[in-house]
Amino acid sequence: MKGPLTRKISASGADSCYVRQVDIANQELEILIKRSRRKTMVLYVSPNMPVELRVPMKCPWLEIDAFLESRLRWIEQARKELANVPVVEKPRFVDGSVHRYLGSDYPLVLIRGKPNLVEQIRDAIVVRCTKPESESLVARHINQWYRSQANELFPTRIENCLKLFSQPIPYRKMTTRKMKARWGSCSRDGEICLNSMLVQMPTAAIDFVIAHELCHLRHFAHNKSFYRLLSSVMPDWREHEKLLG
């Protein structure tokens, strides 16, 4: 692995951060190396972000170099794939910015006042708060509202989906939380966790995610039995799934 020696750029408490240059496909690339209290080395490649390698506090540099050397081709391939992925802009939380609720897009109408209030009225989502110019505050109110709407709507959708099954499903309870990479999950004890942001999607998409998780309570793996059950309760599940895209 070619390039100059690693340079230290920061240190905070037990953590320290370094930059090392490597040669990938005849191009110099800077790798951000972070030492922290962890047991393994792991690489993170993200769009428009430095490649990051996280390593244990006392990991020798020889091991770090060997790990990086073995992953150079993987880093190159990952960066090529990510280059073709469209960048999703972060949502804005300003007056007029558009947000989705139950499959429809609504502009925000921000009002200064008390008490705090978020509601969908006619063709808009109205947010009343003390500092409507603060995007972080408006975002917090919007996300709280999504979760409250999810907690109100999802139990009814679950009851409707349960009626689709010819045999009882060992469903016990539902929880909601905001998740970055999943619409839903379930546990073997009958609990379903749904992404509160799912309330942005059409009802058909919500029902697909719920039916998917209910089927997992019978068949935990994505095997033939799972898809046979899903197809029996929701024959058009593939069309519903596309609504999540």
N, C-alpha and C positions, 0 to 999 in steps of 0.2 A: 504494500500500500504506500503510494507516494504522497509527498506533501510535507510542509513544515511541521515542526513540533507543535503539540497541542498548546494552546494558550488559555490561561484561566481568565474568565471574564466576570465571575461573581462568586461570592460565598456568603451564605446566610445560615447561621446556626450550624446544624449538622450537615446541611446541603451545600454543594459546590457545583459550579457550572463551568464547562470548558468548551472551546471550539476547536475542532480538528478538521483540516482540509484533506480530502481524499480525491483520487482521480477515478471518475466513472465515465466510461465511454469518451475518453479524451477530453473531459471537462472537469474542471475543479469544482468540487461541491463541499460546502461547509456542513459538518455534522455537529449538532449541539449535543454535548455529553453531560448528563446530570447524574451526579453521585447523590444517593439518598439511602435511607434505611429500607432496603428491600433485599430480597434473596436471589433474584434472577436478573438477567439482562433482557431488555425488550426494546424493540425499535418501533417508532411511530412515524409514518409517512402520511402527511395531510396536504390537501391542495393549498398552494400559496403560503406554506409554512415551512420553516427549516426542518430537515430530517432530524429527529430527536432520538437519542439512545440513552436509556435510563439504566444505570448500573449500581450494584451494591457499593456501599461506602468504601470498603477496603479491597475492592477488586483490582488485581494487578493490571498495569497497562498492557503487558504482554497478552493477557487474556482478552482485554478489550479490543486490541488490535486484531487478534486472531478471529474474534467474533465478527468484527466489522469486515474483515477480509472475506470471510465465508458468506457474508450477506450482500456484497456489492452488487452482484447480478440481480438479486431479489429487489434491492433498492431501485436499481435502474428500471426494472420491469414495473414496479409499483408506481414510480413517478410517471412513466409513459402512460399507464392506464388512467391515472388521475388527471393527466393533462387533457384527456378527452371527456372528462366529467364536467358538465356545466356547473359553474359556481352559483350556488343558491344565496341570494342576498338575504341578509338578516332583516327580519320585519321591522318596520318603523312603527312607532307608537305616537304619531302626531295627528293633528286634526286633518281629516281627509284620507289618512292611510287606510288601506283596505285589509280587512280581516275576515276570515271564513267562520261560518257557524252553520252546522247542519247542511253543509254542501252548498251554501249560498255565500256570496261575497257582499260585505257591508262596509261602507266607510265609517270611520270613527268620527263622532261628534263630541268634542271635549268641552266641558263646562266647568268653570271655577265655582266651588261652593261646598256646602256641607248639608247633610251627611254624605259620605262616599256612596256612590251608586253606579252600577253598571247594568244596563238592560238593553235588549234588542227591541227597538221600536220602529215599526214600519220598515223603512229602507235604510236603517242605520243602527250602529251600536253606540249608544250614548254612555259616556263616562263622565261622572261628576266627581271631582276630587279637589283637594286644596291647592295642588300645584300641577295643573294640566300641562304646563310647559316642561315638566320633568318626565322624560320618556321612561326612565326606570320605574317611576311611581305608577305611571299609566300601565306599563307592562305588568307590574305586580297585580294591579286591580283586575286587568283583563284575564290573567292566568288564574287568579282566584275565582273569578266568575266562571271561567271554563270548567274549573273543577266542581264548583257548586252545581252547575248545570248538568255535568256528567253524573254526579251523585244523585241527582233527581231523576234523570232520564234512564240511566243504564239498568237499574233494577227492573224497570218495566220491560225493557228490551230483553233482558235475561229471561224473565218469566215467559215472554212470547216465544223465545227461542227454545226453551225447555219443552214447550208443547209440541215442537216438531219431532221430538224423539219418541219412538214407540216403546222404549224401555227406560226406566228411571236412570238418571245420571247422578252420580254422587257429588252434586254441587252443594257446598256448605255456605259460603259467603263471598262477597265481592269487596274489593278495595280499589281505590283509584290513586294514581300518582302520575306526575309528569315524567315521561321516559324519553330518552334521546333516540334510541334505536329500535324500540319494539312497540307494537300496538297493544300487545297483551301478553300475559304469562299465566301459568297456573301451577299449583302445587299438588302433590299426591294426597293431601288431606282435604281436597275439595275446595280450595280457595282460588278465586280468579282475581287477578290484578289487571285492570284496564288503564291504558294511557288516558289521562284526562283530556289530552289534546285530540283524542278520537272524536270528541263532540264537534269538532270542526267538519267532520265528514258526513256524507249523506247517511240516512238511516239504514239503507241497504248495506253500506260498508260497515257500519257499526254492528249490524246483525251478523255479517260474515265473521268478523273478529270474535264475537261472542260465541257463535256456533263452533268456530275453530277451536276455541279454548275449551268449550264443553266437550267436544269430541276427544280432546286430550285427557280429560278426566276418565275416559274409558280406555283410550289407547294413547299412552304417553309419548310414543315415538311416531315419527312420520312414516308409517309403514302402510302396507296395502289395506290392513284392517281399518286404519285411521281414515284413509281417503274413501274407503267404501262406506264408512259410516257418515262422513261429511257429505258425500254425494247423495246418500239416501235422505238426509234431512234438508239439504239445500242443493238440489240438482244443478242450479245455475251459479254455484259458488265462485266459479272462475270469473264470471262477469261482475259479481259483487267485489271480488278481490281487486279488479282493475280500477275500481273507484278510489282505491287508496293511493294510486300512483300520482 
